């Protein structure tokens, strides 16, 4: 196969993925394609810009327009990806079935960012410069989100929507965050823990990168603001396999509540060792990320009783949730894993679509203006984009895990909370 | 205070035991055949997955997988050895590249066939060892004892059996060994299969306490190499020494310092050892 054939093969696989559900069979083809694509893309990189003829712009092509999406199909974030793809397919199905956008059918181009900063930027540039997408969804970790927002979205003036919670700090005209900031999770969570669980002392354990450290910072700040003790913090490097020293210090500090911001595989390893050291029941664990994809990896006897604040849970009951799940299961198959990452992706794509309709054009600058202040009633409720910060008003739910990995018992619904990024976005930085 | 010291020491010993157990197979293949097996972490991963698969097939939790894991990875090792490693024995760079390729294929194959999700295996021994107010997880103590047993078995295998004698003869003079009727190609196979089997065994032992997923081998990959290189290639003592040194040092430092700082210090020490004593602490100078 020459590189053009490879390119078209990958395109064909991607198309197949877009059309149907993400079955294992499809996933197999795609993953196989990516192995080939790795070789092809390095060949492309070596040859400079490829001479593939594509339709001139997101707006180009008579009756089609392209929406890009990067997600963590491989690498340490690979467990998060399937719901994002299924939900994206659902949103696209609905949009296209309703006649598309401005009379054009929307094609979804999915790229694997390998949960890696460099690859995310490369794939983002490919989507924007080569594939000429009208806008793109970026589902990645904090380190890659910062890079993509700067080097892809801002540098190429293309709308980027991020459906995964983070610690805050990105402010540019083309970046839109459709998920929770610390003030929409950690900040209201702490007073709730103090009131409902009589928590007086806190501890923070996180992965040593932007999200982990930024989130522990937020806990420390919230503890000071609420006048409760913050007993200590632990930052663990990626790939940590032995947590005994950290668990030992946690046990010695004996906080009422320990916030955990550990990413990827490491979270599961940490939890297993936390339980093995017999700390379950002694220290209450609290999360801003603990959901339907993590619980099945824990033995049932240890599953129950952990607290998490999310923007959406599978067990959240609303009319829009029901409708979303119906569609999701139709596209992906009954009982397929769905998480708030899927819900967020669905909201993000619909918000972009609404903005395009409102703007009456795919032209980026006008779509950005239309996104500012836009509201969309998604499964979690009415998500609104704050024009000043480009972050969204989202729901804050507090739930407790149960032995049934899919059933989080919702203990509190703190409603829709407006965003308050830790580093203030002044009006200029988003304009 | 005493509890703190005891727990820290046990943390160090159990980490050392884990590192020794995982490094054994790597060291055997590396030391005896000169093949740097970059797919070692993936054999480890296959071992852990074997436990999960057998458990889900309804066989008795853990123990069936525990017995099957080394056999499955040994078989995988044999297939890989026969299919191409055997043609590359005298070309270290090519084996490096070849086994690296194998590692990617194994990882992605598991991701495609089984999926990217995490899994768990039932822990066969749960609970805490308790004595006068001191407690420590029983399973970690079991790992320490089990590693000691496996090391003893390997020492016996190489020092006191016919197989050990054949391996030694093959290493010291291949031509001569063949002249006295030793099937050296078979010895090569056996060594590779043994190393792969040990990796699978380590994966089975660790499966209840770490996240089972396609990437799990990568987390151990770098440190097992450090153990082998720092300890010294070609001796059981090297693996024991290297594993103990790295495990105890990292756990000891982690008790007082941030884990990141502890890991950096261990790496700096590794660089110093390699600079000052390239043959490893327990290796013999050539």
Contacts between the chains, C-beta under 8 A, distances in Angstrom:
chain1	res1	chain2	res2	distance
A	24	B	115	7.2
A	27	B	112	7.1
A	27	B	115	8.0
A	28	B	112	4.9
A	31	B	108	6.4
A	31	B	111	6.5
A	31	B	112	5.0
A	32	B	112	7.1
A	35	B	104	7.9
A	35	B	108	6.1
A	74	B	108	7.8
A	74	B	111	7.0
A	74	B	116	7.5
A	75	B	215	7.5
A	76	B	215	6.2
A	78	B	111	6.9
A	78	B	116	3.6
A	78	B	213	8.0
A	78	B	214	7.6
A	78	B	215	8.0
A	79	B	116	5.5
A	79	B	117	5.4
A	79	B	118	6.1
A	79	B	213	7.4
A	81	B	116	7.2
A	82	B	116	7.7
A	208	B	260	5.7
A	234	B	258	7.6
A	234	B	259	7.4
A	235	B	258	6.4
A	235	B	259	7.6
A	235	B	260	6.6
A	236	B	259	5.3
A	236	B	260	7.7
A	237	B	259	6.2
A	237	B	260	5.0
A	237	B	263	6.0
A	239	B	218	7.0
A	239	B	219	4.3
A	240	B	219	7.8
A	240	B	259	6.4
A	241	B	18	7.8
A	241	B	210	6.1
A	241	B	219	5.1
A	241	B	220	6.3
A	242	B	11	7.5
A	242	B	14	7.9
A	242	B	15	4.9
A	242	B	18	7.2
A	242	B	250	7.7
A	242	B	251	7.2
A	244	B	7	7.8
A	244	B	11	4.0
A	244	B	14	7.2
A	244	B	15	7.2
A	244	B	140	7.8
A	244	B	251	6.9
A	244	B	254	8.0
A	245	B	8	7.4
A	245	B	11	6.0
A	245	B	251	6.2
A	245	B	254	3.6
A	245	B	255	5.2
A	245	B	259	6.8
A	245	B	262	7.9
A	246	B	254	7.6
A	246	B	259	6.7
A	248	B	4	7.5
A	248	B	7	5.5
A	248	B	8	7.2
A	248	B	11	6.9
A	248	B	255	7.1
A	252	B	4	7.4
A	265	B	118	6.8
A	265	B	211	4.3
A	265	B	213	5.5
A	265	B	215	6.3
A	265	B	216	6.6
A	265	B	219	7.1
A	266	B	211	7.5
A	267	B	211	7.7
A	268	B	118	4.9
A	268	B	120	7.6
A	268	B	210	7.7
A	268	B	211	3.4
A	268	B	213	7.8
A	269	B	209	7.4
A	269	B	210	4.8
A	269	B	211	4.8
A	272	B	120	7.2
A	272	B	208	7.1
A	272	B	209	5.3
A	272	B	210	6.7
A	272	B	211	7.3
A	273	B	209	6.1
A	276	B	123	7.1
A	276	B	126	7.6
A	276	B	137	4.6
A	276	B	139	6.1
A	276	B	140	7.3
A	276	B	209	6.1
A	277	B	128	8.0
A	277	B	137	5.7
A	278	B	127	7.8
A	278	B	128	5.1
A	278	B	135	6.7
A	278	B	137	7.1
A	293	B	117	7.2
A	294	B	118	7.7
A	296	B	117	7.2
A	296	B	118	7.9
A	297	B	117	7.2
A	297	B	118	3.8
A	297	B	119	6.3
A	297	B	120	5.4
A	297	B	211	6.7
A	297	B	212	8.0
A	298	B	120	6.2
A	299	B	120	5.6
A	299	B	122	6.4
A	299	B	123	7.3
